[in-house]
């Protein structure tokens, strides 16, 4: 074995040990191979697709650059690997610029194996080398993507003929946005399935392939727990609440997730109840009143007649009985009678309330007048505080309650033996004022 053959074998063996079969594929019968290189994108990387419509989306992964190579017999001593570089989202100008850089790296390392150096450059430095930043603008022209910045357009003007090793791959049956989003989702799923997660319900640790991810909230649970949770909700008829088990979380499960987790029988019940729940929200949909039918019936605007498309039953949408033409249906009659009775009861209650309030006002007025009259015409007994009215007679008063004697003029308590002494005493304020 020559030195070149040995170097090639060692290099291909090393690449096979570093990269898995999806990243590195070698043709056994010859020194050919392909390397698929997924670039490491910065966080919150976005795509800006410009075409008939303008769309901006978040992506975590972009389709790989594909480096196809063949090692000549005099590699690495004299000749460089023969290669092509392809991409579905880079322009030919950008791919050609990368090809030129690979040539420069070979010149810098002539005589040594160079495939790993190429791979490291493409994987780690492509974005910086091409000055690609977020958002990455991709201008679609038919199915051909064009993501040339002002710098790359200037470079294109300086290139008379593009490098034939630069290949732009385009699927004529799919637009570029669909291809990019499909790859991003597939790659995210692949990474998720290979990651270990802890279930917040049973606290077991499982690979993502055995877990469920709720996309809106990014909460993860094992499939076993979510399956039991969904089965209970479906059994109880709560199909509109098939959401993330996290308390207060409103992220809903997709029908596809439900179908993968529950049995065919449970999914059929879920699908039927979800459809019925959705129809119930529609104001122009009622159900056939026949118990053996119950088919959903679409209503025409401003009409109360429904015709079941299944059993052809014609019914009144108000009372759910056989259609009765222009005559008022019993349901409406009962409703009108009920409303009339309720109105009559309301009026009666209102009249009683008004009468009661009026009587209260009269009583309050009477009490006020009575209190005013007592204040003006009565005095209180100095012993028991009973109100006493003086209609006639002298100023010596006798309380009808406690039988005490007192002076009407000064309210002094008078002695029981000689109550009139108060009026004969020269020093009394009521001297000689006994009265008649």
DRENDO-1510 file (C-alpha; in Angstrom, 1 decimal, always signed):
<recs>
REC; n; res; u; v; w
REC; 1; UNK; +0.0; +0.0; +0.0 .
REC; 2; UNK; +1.4; +3.4; -1.0 .
REC; 3; UNK; +1.7; +6.4; +1.3 .
REC; 4; UNK; -1.3; +8.1; -0.4 .
REC; 5; UNK; -3.5; +5.1; -0.1 .
REC; 6; UNK; -2.6; +4.7; +3.5 .
REC; 7; UNK; -3.3; +8.4; +4.3 .
REC; 8; UNK; -6.6; +8.2; +2.5 .
REC; 9; UNK; -7.7; +5.0; +4.4 .
REC; 10; UNK; -6.7; +6.5; +7.7 .
REC; 11; UNK; -8.5; +9.8; +6.9 .
REC; 12; UNK; -11.8; +8.0; +5.8 .
REC; 13; UNK; -11.6; +5.7; +8.9 .
REC; 14; UNK; -11.2; +8.7; +11.2 .
REC; 15; UNK; -14.1; +10.5; +9.6 .
REC; 16; UNK; -16.3; +7.4; +9.9 .
REC; 17; UNK; -15.5; +7.2; +13.6 .
REC; 18; UNK; -16.2; +10.9; +14.2 .
REC; 19; UNK; -19.5; +11.3; +12.3 .
REC; 20; UNK; -22.5; +9.0; +12.2 .
REC; 21; UNK; -24.0; +7.5; +9.0 .
REC; 22; UNK; -26.4; +10.3; +8.4 .
REC; 23; UNK; -23.5; +12.9; +8.4 .
REC; 24; UNK; -20.8; +10.8; +6.6 .
REC; 25; UNK; -21.4; +8.3; +3.9 .
REC; 26; UNK; -18.6; +6.5; +2.0 .
REC; 27; UNK; -18.7; +4.5; -1.1 .
REC; 28; UNK; -17.0; +1.2; -0.3 .
REC; 29; UNK; -15.9; +0.3; -3.8 .
REC; 30; UNK; -14.1; +3.6; -4.4 .
REC; 31; UNK; -12.6; +6.6; -2.5 .
REC; 32; UNK; -15.8; +8.6; -2.8 .
REC; 33; UNK; -18.2; +9.9; -0.2 .
REC; 34; UNK; -20.6; +12.6; +1.0 .
REC; 35; UNK; -20.6; +14.7; +4.1 .
REC; 36; UNK; -23.8; +16.4; +5.3 .
REC; 37; UNK; -22.9; +19.4; +7.4 .
REC; 38; UNK; -25.6; +21.1; +9.6 .
REC; 39; UNK; -24.5; +24.6; +10.6 .
REC; 40; UNK; -24.7; +25.7; +14.2 .
REC; 41; UNK; -27.1; +28.7; +14.2 .
REC; 42; UNK; -27.1; +31.3; +17.0 .
REC; 43; UNK; -30.1; +31.5; +19.3 .
REC; 44; UNK; -33.2; +33.3; +18.0 .
REC; 45; UNK; -32.1; +32.9; +14.4 .
REC; 46; UNK; -34.8; +34.0; +11.9 .
REC; 47; UNK; -35.5; +33.6; +8.2 .
REC; 48; UNK; -37.0; +36.4; +6.1 .
REC; 49; UNK; -38.6; +34.9; +3.0 .
REC; 50; UNK; -39.3; +37.5; +0.3 .
REC; 51; UNK; -41.4; +36.6; -2.6 .
REC; 52; UNK; -45.1; +37.1; -3.5 .
REC; 53; UNK; -45.6; +37.4; +0.3 .
REC; 54; UNK; -43.2; +38.4; +3.0 .
REC; 55; UNK; -42.7; +35.8; +5.8 .
REC; 56; UNK; -40.5; +35.9; +8.8 .
REC; 57; UNK; -40.0; +32.7; +10.9 .
REC; 58; UNK; -37.8; +31.4; +13.7 .
REC; 59; UNK; -35.6; +28.4; +12.9 .
REC; 60; UNK; -33.1; +26.4; +14.9 .
REC; 61; UNK; -31.7; +24.3; +12.1 .
REC; 62; UNK; -31.1; +24.8; +8.4 .
REC; 63; UNK; -30.7; +22.0; +5.8 .
REC; 64; UNK; -27.1; +20.8; +5.6 .
REC; 65; UNK; -24.4; +21.7; +3.1 .
REC; 66; UNK; -23.5; +18.6; +1.2 .
REC; 67; UNK; -19.8; +18.1; +0.3 .
REC; 68; UNK; -19.4; +15.3; -2.2 .
REC; 69; UNK; -15.8; +14.2; -2.8 .
REC; 70; UNK; -13.6; +11.8; -4.6 .
REC; 71; UNK; -10.0; +11.2; -3.7 .
REC; 72; UNK; -7.6; +11.0; -6.6 .
REC; 73; UNK; -4.8; +8.4; -6.5 .
REC; 74; UNK; -2.1; +11.1; -5.9 .
REC; 75; UNK; -4.0; +12.7; -2.9 .
REC; 76; UNK; -2.7; +14.1; -0.6 .
REC; 77; UNK; +0.8; +14.2; -2.0 .
REC; 78; UNK; +0.0; +16.2; -5.1 .
REC; 79; UNK; -3.7; +16.7; -6.0 .
REC; 80; UNK; -6.6; +18.0; -4.0 .
REC; 81; UNK; -9.9; +16.1; -3.5 .
REC; 82; UNK; -12.3; +16.5; -6.4 .
REC; 83; UNK; -15.5; +17.8; -4.9 .
REC; 84; UNK; -18.9; +19.5; -5.3 .
REC; 85; UNK; -20.6; +21.6; -2.7 .
REC; 86; UNK; -24.4; +21.9; -2.7 .
REC; 87; UNK; -27.1; +23.7; -0.7 .
REC; 88; UNK; -30.8; +24.5; -1.1 .
REC; 89; UNK; -30.7; +27.8; +0.8 .
REC; 90; UNK; -27.4; +29.4; -0.3 .
REC; 91; UNK; -27.1; +31.1; -3.6 .
REC; 92; UNK; -24.6; +29.8; -6.2 .
REC; 93; UNK; -22.5; +32.9; -5.7 .
REC; 94; UNK; -22.2; +32.1; -2.0 .
REC; 95; UNK; -21.5; +28.4; -2.6 .
REC; 96; UNK; -18.9; +29.3; -5.2 .
REC; 97; UNK; -17.3; +31.6; -2.6 .
REC; 98; UNK; -17.1; +28.7; -0.2 .
REC; 99; UNK; -15.5; +26.5; -3.0 .
REC; 100; UNK; -12.8; +29.1; -3.5 .
REC; 101; UNK; -12.1; +29.1; +0.2 .
REC; 102; UNK; -11.8; +25.3; +0.2 .
REC; 103; UNK; -9.2; +25.7; -2.6 .
REC; 104; UNK; -7.3; +28.1; -0.4 .
REC; 105; UNK; -7.3; +25.8; +2.6 .
REC; 106; UNK; -5.9; +23.0; +0.3 .
REC; 107; UNK; -3.1; +25.3; -0.8 .
REC; 108; UNK; -2.3; +26.1; +2.8 .
REC; 109; UNK; -2.2; +22.4; +3.7 .
REC; 110; UNK; -0.9; +20.9; +0.5 .
REC; 111; UNK; +0.6; +17.5; +1.1 .
REC; 112; UNK; -1.6; +16.8; +4.1 .
REC; 113; UNK; -5.1; +15.3; +4.4 .
REC; 114; UNK; -7.6; +18.2; +4.2 .
REC; 115; UNK; -11.1; +16.8; +4.5 .
REC; 116; UNK; -11.4; +17.3; +8.2 .
REC; 117; UNK; -10.1; +20.9; +7.8 .
REC; 118; UNK; -12.7; +21.5; +5.2 .
REC; 119; UNK; -15.5; +20.1; +7.3 .
REC; 120; UNK; -14.5; +22.2; +10.4 .
REC; 121; UNK; -14.5; +25.3; +8.2 .
REC; 122; UNK; -17.8; +24.7; +6.6 .
REC; 123; UNK; -19.5; +23.7; +9.9 .
REC; 124; UNK; -18.1; +26.4; +12.2 .
REC; 125; UNK; -17.2; +29.4; +10.0 .
REC; 126; UNK; -19.6; +29.5; +7.1 .
REC; 127; UNK; -22.0; +32.0; +8.6 .
REC; 128; UNK; -19.2; +34.4; +9.6 .
REC; 129; UNK; -17.3; +33.9; +6.4 .
REC; 130; UNK; -20.3; +34.8; +4.3 .
REC; 131; UNK; -21.4; +37.5; +6.7 .
REC; 132; UNK; -24.8; +35.8; +7.2 .
REC; 133; UNK; -26.8; +37.3; +10.1 .
REC; 134; UNK; -30.3; +37.1; +11.5 .
REC; 135; UNK; -32.7; +37.6; +9.8 .
REC; 136; UNK; -31.4; +35.7; +6.8 .
REC; 137; UNK; -33.1; +37.1; +3.8 .
REC; 138; UNK; -34.0; +34.7; +1.0 .
REC; 139; UNK; -35.5; +36.1; -2.1 .
REC; 140; UNK; -37.6; +33.5; -3.9 .
REC; 141; UNK; -37.8; +33.7; -7.7 .
REC; 142; UNK; -40.0; +30.8; -8.8 .
REC; 143; UNK; -38.5; +27.9; -6.9 .
REC; 144; UNK; -34.9; +29.2; -7.0 .
REC; 145; UNK; -33.9; +30.9; -3.7 .
REC; 146; UNK; -31.7; +33.9; -3.9 .
REC; 147; UNK; -30.1; +35.0; -0.6 .
REC; 148; UNK; -27.5; +37.4; -1.9 .
REC; 149; UNK; -26.5; +40.4; +0.2 .
REC; 150; UNK; -25.1; +43.6; -1.3 .
REC; 151; UNK; -21.6; +42.2; -0.7 .
REC; 152; UNK; -22.3; +38.9; -2.5 .
REC; 153; UNK; -24.0; +40.7; -5.4 .
REC; 154; UNK; -20.8; +42.8; -5.8 .
REC; 155; UNK; -18.8; +39.5; -5.7 .
REC; 156; UNK; -21.1; +38.0; -8.4 .
REC; 157; UNK; -20.3; +41.0; -10.6 .
REC; 158; UNK; -16.6; +40.3; -10.3 .
REC; 159; UNK; -17.1; +36.6; -11.2 .
REC; 160; UNK; -17.3; +36.0; -14.9 .
REC; 161; UNK; -18.3; +32.4; -14.7 .
REC; 162; UNK; -19.5; +30.6; -11.5 .
REC; 163; UNK; -17.6; +27.6; -10.2 .
REC; 164; UNK; -19.3; +24.5; -11.7 .
REC; 165; UNK; -18.6; +22.7; -8.3 .
REC; 166; UNK; -21.2; +25.0; -6.7 .
REC; 167; UNK; -24.6; +23.4; -6.9 .
REC; 168; UNK; -27.8; +24.9; -5.9 .
REC; 169; UNK; -30.4; +22.2; -5.2 .
REC; 170; UNK; -34.1; +23.1; -5.8 .
REC; 171; UNK; -37.1; +20.9; -5.5 .
REC; 172; UNK; -39.5; +21.8; -8.4 .
REC; 173; UNK; -42.5; +20.4; -6.4 .
REC; 174; UNK; -42.0; +22.4; -3.2 .
REC; 175; UNK; -41.3; +26.0; -2.4 .
REC; 176; UNK; -38.1; +26.9; -0.4 .
REC; 177; UNK; -40.0; +28.0; +2.7 .
REC; 178; UNK; -41.8; +24.6; +3.0 .
REC; 179; UNK; -38.4; +22.8; +2.6 .
REC; 180; UNK; -36.7; +24.9; +5.2 .
REC; 181; UNK; -39.5; +24.6; +7.8 .
REC; 182; UNK; -39.9; +20.8; +7.2 .
REC; 183; UNK; -36.2; +20.2; +7.8 .
REC; 184; UNK; -36.3; +22.4; +10.9 .
REC; 185; UNK; -39.2; +20.5; +12.4 .
REC; 186; UNK; -37.6; +17.1; +11.5 .
REC; 187; UNK; -34.3; +18.1; +13.0 .
REC; 188; UNK; -35.9; +19.4; +16.2 .
REC; 189; UNK; -37.8; +16.2; +16.5 .
REC; 190; UNK; -34.6; +14.2; +16.1 .
REC; 191; UNK; -32.8; +16.2; +18.8 .
REC; 192; UNK; -35.8; +16.0; +21.1 .
REC; 193; UNK; -36.1; +12.2; +20.8 .
REC; 194; UNK; -32.4; +11.8; +21.7 .
REC; 195; UNK; -32.6; +14.0; +24.8 .
REC; 196; UNK; -33.5; +12.7; +28.3 .
REC; 197; UNK; -36.4; +14.4; +30.1 .
REC; 198; UNK; -37.8; +14.0; +33.6 .
REC; 199; UNK; -41.6; +13.6; +33.7 .
REC; 200; UNK; -43.2; +16.0; +36.2 .
REC; 201; UNK; -46.0; +13.5; +37.0 .
REC; 202; UNK; -44.2; +10.2; +37.7 .
REC; 203; UNK; -40.7; +11.8; +38.0 .
REC; 204; UNK; -39.2; +9.1; +35.8 .
REC; 205; UNK; -36.5; +9.9; +33.3 .
REC; 206; UNK; -37.1; +9.0; +29.7 .
REC; 207; UNK; -35.8; +9.7; +26.2 .
REC; 208; UNK; -37.8; +12.2; +24.2 .
REC; 209; UNK; -38.9; +9.4; +21.9 .
REC; 210; UNK; -41.0; +8.1; +24.9 .
REC; 211; UNK; -42.3; +11.5; +25.9 .
REC; 212; UNK; -44.8; +14.1; +24.7 .
REC; 213; UNK; -43.9; +17.7; +24.0 .
REC; 214; UNK; -46.6; +20.4; +24.2 .
REC; 215; UNK; -45.3; +22.9; +21.6 .
REC; 216; UNK; -47.0; +26.0; +22.9 .
REC; 217; UNK; -45.6; +25.8; +26.4 .
REC; 218; UNK; -42.7; +23.3; +25.8 .
REC; 219; UNK; -43.7; +21.2; +28.8 .
REC; 220; UNK; -42.6; +17.5; +28.6 .
REC; 221; UNK; -44.2; +14.4; +30.1 .
REC; 222; UNK; -43.8; +10.7; +29.6 .
REC; 223; UNK; -46.3; +9.1; +27.1 .
REC; 224; UNK; -47.6; +6.7; +29.8 .
REC; 225; UNK; -48.8; +9.5; +32.1 .
REC; 226; UNK; -50.2; +11.7; +29.3 .
REC; 227; UNK; -52.1; +8.6; +27.9 .
REC; 228; UNK; -53.8; +7.9; +31.2 .
REC; 229; UNK; -54.6; +11.6; +31.6 .
REC; 230; UNK; -56.2; +11.8; +28.2 .
REC; 231; UNK; -58.1; +8.6; +28.6 .
REC; 232; UNK; -59.8; +10.0; +31.8 .
REC; 233; UNK; -60.7; +13.2; +30.1 .
REC; 234; UNK; -62.1; +11.5; +27.1 .
REC; 235; UNK; -64.1; +9.1; +29.3 .
REC; 236; UNK; -65.6; +12.1; +31.1 .
REC; 237; UNK; -66.4; +13.8; +27.9 .
REC; 238; UNK; -64.1; +16.7; +28.6 .
REC; 239; UNK; -62.5; +16.6; +25.1 .
REC; 240; UNK; -62.2; +20.4; +24.9 .
REC; 241; UNK; -59.8; +20.4; +27.9 .
REC; 242; UNK; -57.2; +18.0; +26.5 .
REC; 243; UNK; -54.4; +20.4; +27.5 .
REC; 244; UNK; -51.0; +20.3; +29.1 .
REC; 245; UNK; -51.3; +18.6; +32.6 .
REC; 246; UNK; -49.3; +21.6; +34.1 .
REC; 247; UNK; -51.6; +23.5; +36.5 .
REC; 248; UNK; -52.9; +26.8; +34.9 .
REC; 249; UNK; -51.4; +25.9; +31.5 .
REC; 250; UNK; -53.7; +26.3; +28.6 .
REC; 251; UNK; -51.5; +24.7; +25.9 .
REC; 252; UNK; -53.8; +22.3; +24.0 .
REC; 253; UNK; -52.8; +18.9; +22.6 .
REC; 254; UNK; -53.1; +18.5; +18.8 .
REC; 255; UNK; -55.4; +15.8; +17.4 .
REC; 256; UNK; -52.3; +14.1; +16.0 .
REC; 257; UNK; -50.8; +13.8; +19.5 .
REC; 258; UNK; -54.1; +12.4; +20.9 .
REC; 259; UNK; -54.3; +9.8; +18.1 .
REC; 260; UNK; -50.8; +8.6; +18.7 .
REC; 261; UNK; -51.4; +8.1; +22.5 .
REC; 262; UNK; -54.9; +6.7; +22.9 .
REC; 263; UNK; -56.7; +3.6; +21.4 .
REC; 264; UNK; -58.8; +3.8; +18.2 .
REC; 265; UNK; -62.0; +3.5; +20.3 .
REC; 266; UNK; -61.0; +6.4; +22.6 .
REC; 267; UNK; -59.9; +8.5; +19.6 .
REC; 268; UNK; -63.1; +7.9; +17.8 .
REC; 269; UNK; -65.0; +9.1; +20.9 .
REC; 270; UNK; -62.7; +12.1; +21.2 .
REC; 271; UNK; -63.2; +13.0; +17.6 .
REC; 272; UNK; -67.0; +12.7; +17.8 .
REC; 273; UNK; -67.3; +14.7; +21.0 .
REC; 274; UNK; -64.9; +17.4; +19.8 .
REC; 275; UNK; -67.0; +17.8; +16.6 .
REC; 276; UNK; -70.2; +18.0; +18.6 .
REC; 277; UNK; -68.7; +20.5; +20.9 .
REC; 278; UNK; -67.5; +22.6; +18.0 .
REC; 279; UNK; -70.9; +22.5; +16.4 .
REC; 280; UNK; -72.6; +23.5; +19.6 .
REC; 281; UNK; -70.6; +26.8; +19.4 .
REC; 282; UNK; -72.1; +27.5; +16.0 .
REC; 283; UNK; -75.3; +29.5; +16.2 .
REC; 284; UNK; -76.5; +28.3; +12.8 .
REC; 285; UNK; -76.4; +24.6; +13.7 .
REC; 286; UNK; -79.0; +22.6; +15.6 .
REC; 287; UNK; -79.5; +18.8; +16.0 .
REC; 288; UNK; -82.4; +16.7; +14.6 .
REC; 289; UNK; -84.8; +16.2; +17.5 .
REC; 290; UNK; -85.4; +12.6; +16.7 .
REC; 291; UNK; -83.6; +10.5; +19.3 .
REC; 292; UNK; -82.7; +7.8; +16.7 .
REC; 293; UNK; -81.0; +10.5; +14.4 .
REC; 294; UNK; -79.6; +13.6; +16.1 .
REC; 295; UNK; -77.9; +14.7; +12.9 .
REC; 296; UNK; -76.4; +18.2; +12.8 .
REC; 297; UNK; -78.7; +20.5; +10.7 .
REC; 298; UNK; -77.6; +23.8; +9.2 .
REC; 299; UNK; -80.1; +26.6; +9.6 .
REC; 300; UNK; -81.0; +29.2; +7.0 .
REC; 301; UNK; -80.9; +32.8; +8.1 .
REC; 302; UNK; -84.1; +34.2; +9.7 .
REC; 303; UNK; -86.0; +30.9; +9.4 .
REC; 304; UNK; -87.3; +28.6; +12.1 .
REC; 305; UNK; -87.7; +25.5; +10.0 .
REC; 306; UNK; -85.0; +22.8; +10.0 .
REC; 307; UNK; -84.8; +19.9; +7.5 .
REC; 308; UNK; -82.6; +16.9; +8.7 .
REC; 309; UNK; -80.3; +15.8; +5.8 .
REC; 310; UNK; -80.3; +12.3; +7.1 .
REC; 311; UNK; -83.9; +11.4; +8.0 .
REC; 312; UNK; -85.6; +14.3; +6.2 .
REC; 313; UNK; -87.6; +15.2; +9.4 .
REC; 314; UNK; -89.0; +18.8; +9.1 .
REC; 315; UNK; -89.1; +20.5; +12.5 .
REC; 316; UNK; -89.5; +23.8; +14.3 .
REC; 317; UNK; -86.1; +24.9; +15.5 .
REC; 318; UNK; -87.8; +26.7; +18.5 .
REC; 319; UNK; -89.9; +24.0; +20.0 .
REC; 320; UNK; -88.1; +21.0; +18.3 .
REC; 321; UNK; -91.5; +19.6; +17.3 .
REC; 322; UNK; -93.0; +18.9; +13.8 .
REC; 323; UNK; -93.0; +22.1; +11.8 .
REC; 324; UNK; -96.3; +24.0; +12.3 .
REC; 325; UNK; -96.0; +26.7; +9.6 .
REC; 326; UNK; -96.9; +30.2; +10.6 .
REC; 327; UNK; -98.9; +29.4; +13.7 .
REC; 328; UNK; -97.2; +30.3; +17.0 .
REC; 329; UNK; -95.5; +27.2; +18.5 .
REC; 330; UNK; -96.3; +26.0; +21.9 .
REC; 331; UNK; -92.8; +26.8; +23.1 .
REC; 332; UNK; -93.3; +30.5; +22.2 .
REC; 333; UNK; -96.8; +30.6; +23.7 .
REC; 334; UNK; -95.6; +29.1; +27.0 .
REC; 335; UNK; -92.7; +31.6; +26.9 .
REC; 336; UNK; -95.1; +34.5; +26.3 .
REC; 337; UNK; -97.4; +33.3; +29.1 .
REC; 338; UNK; -94.5; +32.9; +31.5 .
REC; 339; UNK; -93.2; +36.4; +30.6 .
REC; 340; UNK; -96.7; +37.9; +31.1 .
REC; 341; UNK; -97.0; +36.3; +34.5 .
REC; 342; UNK; -93.5; +37.4; +35.5 .
REC; 343; UNK; -94.4; +41.0; +34.4 .
REC; 344; UNK; -97.6; +40.9; +36.4 .
REC; 345; UNK; -95.8; +39.6; +39.4 .
REC; 346; UNK; -93.2; +42.3; +39.0 .
REC; 347; UNK; -95.8; +45.1; +38.8 .
REC; 348; UNK; -97.6; +43.7; +41.9 .
REC; 349; UNK; -94.4; +43.5; +43.8 .
REC; 350; UNK; -93.5; +47.0; +42.7 .
REC; 351; UNK; -97.0; +48.3; +43.9 .
REC; 352; UNK; -96.6; +46.6; +47.2 .
REC; 353; UNK; -93.1; +48.1; +47.6 .
REC; 354; UNK; -94.3; +51.6; +46.8 .
REC; 355; UNK; -97.3; +51.2; +49.3 .
REC; 356; UNK; -95.0; +49.9; +52.0 .
REC; 357; UNK; -92.5; +52.7; +51.5 .
REC; 358; UNK; -95.4; +55.3; +51.6 .
REC; 359; UNK; -96.8; +53.8; +54.8 .
REC; 360; UNK; -93.3; +54.0; +56.4 .
REC; 361; UNK; -93.0; +57.6; +55.4 .
REC; 362; UNK; -96.4; +58.3; +57.0 .
REC; 363; UNK; -95.5; +56.6; +60.2 .
REC; 364; UNK; -92.2; +58.4; +60.3 .
REC; 365; UNK; -94.0; +61.7; +59.8 .
REC; 366; UNK; -96.5; +60.9; +62.5 .
REC; 367; UNK; -93.7; +60.0; +64.9 .
REC; 368; UNK; -91.8; +63.2; +64.1 .
REC; 369; UNK; -94.9; +65.3; +64.7 .
REC; 370; UNK; -95.7; +63.5; +67.9 .
REC; 371; UNK; -92.2; +64.0; +69.2 .
REC; 372; UNK; -92.3; +67.7; +68.3 .
REC; 373; UNK; -95.7; +68.1; +70.2 .
REC; 374; UNK; -94.4; +66.3; +73.3 .
REC; 375; UNK; -91.3; +68.5; +73.3 .
REC; 376; UNK; -93.4; +71.6; +73.1 .
REC; 377; UNK; -96.3; +70.6; +75.5 .
REC; 378; UNK; -94.8; +68.2; +78.1 .
REC; 379; UNK; -92.1; +68.2; +80.8 .
REC; 380; UNK; -90.4; +65.2; +82.3 .
REC; 381; UNK; -90.8; +64.1; +85.8 .
REC; 382; UNK; -87.6; +64.9; +87.7 .
REC; 383; UNK; -87.7; +61.5; +89.4 .
REC; 384; UNK; -88.7; +58.9; +86.7 .
REC; 385; UNK; -88.4; +61.1; +83.5 .
REC; 386; UNK; -92.0; +60.4; +82.4 .
REC; 387; UNK; -93.4; +62.9; +80.1 .
REC; 388; UNK; -96.2; +64.9; +81.9 .
REC; 389; UNK; -98.7; +67.2; +80.2 .
REC; 390; UNK; -100.3; +70.1; +82.2 .
REC; 391; UNK; -103.8; +70.7; +81.0 .
REC; 392; UNK; -105.1; +72.9; +83.8 .
REC; 393; UNK; -104.9; +73.5; +87.6 .
REC; 394; UNK; -102.1; +74.8; +89.8 .
REC; 395; UNK; -98.3; +74.4; +89.3 .
REC; 396; UNK; -98.0; +71.6; +91.9 .
REC; 397; UNK; -97.8; +68.5; +89.7 .
REC; 398; UNK; -98.2; +64.8; +90.6 .
REC; 399; UNK; -96.5; +62.2; +88.4 .
REC; 400; UNK; -99.0; +59.6; +87.3 .
REC; 401; UNK; -96.2; +57.1; +87.1 .
REC; 402; UNK; -94.2; +57.4; +90.3 .
REC; 403; UNK; -96.7; +59.7; +92.2 .
REC; 404; UNK; -93.9; +62.1; +93.1 .
REC; 405; UNK; -94.7; +65.8; +93.6 .
REC; 406; UNK; -92.8; +68.5; +91.6 .
REC; 407; UNK; -93.1; +72.1; +90.5 .
REC; 408; UNK; -94.2; +72.6; +87.0 .
REC; 409; UNK; -92.3; +75.9; +86.7 .
REC; 410; UNK; -88.8; +74.9; +87.9 .
REC; 411; UNK; -89.2; +71.1; +88.1 .
REC; 412; UNK; -88.1; +71.0; +91.8 .
REC; 413; UNK; -89.2; +67.9; +93.7 .
REC; 414; UNK; -91.7; +68.9; +96.4 .
REC; 415; UNK; -92.0; +67.5; +99.9 .
REC; 416; UNK; -94.7; +64.9; +100.5 .
REC; 417; UNK; -96.0; +66.4; +103.8 .
REC; 418; UNK; -96.5; +70.0; +102.5 .
REC; 419; UNK; -95.9; +70.2; +98.8 .
REC; 420; UNK; -97.2; +73.8; +98.7 .
REC; 421; UNK; -94.4; +75.1; +101.0 .
REC; 422; UNK; -92.4; +75.6; +97.9 .
REC; 423; UNK; -94.7; +78.3; +96.7 .
REC; 424; UNK; -94.9; +80.1; +100.2 .
REC; 425; UNK; -91.1; +80.1; +100.7 .
REC; 426; UNK; -89.8; +83.7; +100.3 .
REC; 427; UNK; -86.5; +82.3; +99.0 .
REC; 428; UNK; -88.1; +80.0; +96.4 .
REC; 429; UNK; -87.9; +81.1; +92.7 .
REC; 430; UNK; -91.6; +80.2; +92.5 .
REC; 431; UNK; -92.7; +82.1; +95.5 .
REC; 432; UNK; -96.4; +83.1; +95.2 .
REC; 433; UNK; -96.7; +81.3; +91.8 .
REC; 434; UNK; -98.8; +78.4; +92.8 .
REC; 435; UNK; -101.5; +79.4; +90.3 .
REC; 436; UNK; -105.2; +78.6; +90.4 .
</recs>
